[in-house]
Amino acid sequence: MQEKNKVNVIKAFVWKYFERFSYQIIQFVVQIILARILFPEDYGVISIIMVFISISNVFIQNGFNMSLVQRKDVTDEDYSSVFTVGLILSVILYIIFYFASPHIAQFYNMPVLTNTFRVVSITLILGSLNSVQCAYLVRYLKYKSLFLSNLVSAVISGSVSITLALCDFGVWALVIQQLLYSCLSTVILFFVIEWKPRLILNFKRVKYLFSFGWKLLCSGLIEAIYNNVYELIIGKKFNETSLAYYSKGKQFPAIIVENINSSVSSVMLTVLSKIQDEKERMKELLKKSIVVSSTIMFPMMIGLLVVAKPLVSVLLTDKWLPCVPILQLLCISHSLMPIHTMNLQAINSLGRSDIYLKLEILKKICALLILLITIPFGIYAMVFGQIIISLISSFINSYPNKKLLNYGFIEQMKDILPIAIVSIVMGIIVYLISYLNLGSLTILCIQCIIGVLVYIALSSIFKLSGFVYLRGILKSKINKRKK
């Protein structure tokens, strides 16, 4: 039985990885094409809208959904009750945004915000169903269905968006992409999974789920506001073009982080929740998760940092070059993301959402102070402040696990230090290639090839544990195929 569960977890991880990887690749390609066609100010408008949508989605999708995954005694009635609550909240939020959109447009001096905001806000209502569908699939590790849904939705919505952009629809190409993707993914999952929503509301069960979920809801709300506060401030203090450069610079490292983090973290929450009474096994799994994720994350972040300029020039054209310094600074701050995510998932799997909430409050107080200090010095100073915030957050997130699992900050830093050193050495070698008198595309290709070869060589020489583990998995897969 244990071997069967192990196989199911591996399959779930593989499908989850494919789901995130394929979605991110398609979205990345679509966004590259759109960025070459559209103007930075078009992205500035949609960035403002998505700030409000992201924060609103916390009320609809966070807290309850985590409860549906973590709790052991979830019923079909629980899913429908959560759906009903989400639907009510989404309709209320849509009505608020519908009437508030002219005032928001006036505040940011962007008249086009009024109608575009009203259309994109429809995704909130669609999300009330989609979020419960996703929670169901995550709970039962059915990532294959999620993979197919997101893949089809991303391809169709991306194709339509590119067509509209070529027909000079401007920001509306981005608006339709958001709406169409949300609609398609919800409809596909409706027909794919066996659970179907019912308009019922069991207050007793909702209260039971909310007893765990409300802390995660508050944590998610704090996180969402913080993650988007930079866009709100930049959009108001500067202009939509500056906001577009920040959003585009943020997009590149975010693609890598989301792909790796979401693949590991969602599966890890389910797995860790099932062994929450076995602290030694949890510690080993947490340690391996941090090391393996860092083995992938560190070289990709350092590599992206050093190839940022030729990469942006080749993919987005020179009109987007002002986003390069932002991209590079965010690569540094994002490199520690495995420590953030894995520690928090371990705490959640133990059912300690109270600790999770306290950590979020403490981190955001520190982050707010640093943000307030850096605002007067401009966008680059604000982004540099995120590096300091990331370092502080790493310590805060890992602190409780010293007591809960006997795996604290110092031990975690020791585990990832060799990976960081090897990645930095690789980055220095790759950066020196930029001094060659060659075109951007040629430089980029050489840097990528040399970077991969150097990292693999150094990891093999110094026998990095995460690299050895991943290499072992790859070899076993190849041997099985040969047989």
Disulfide bonds with the S-S distance in Angstrom:
none
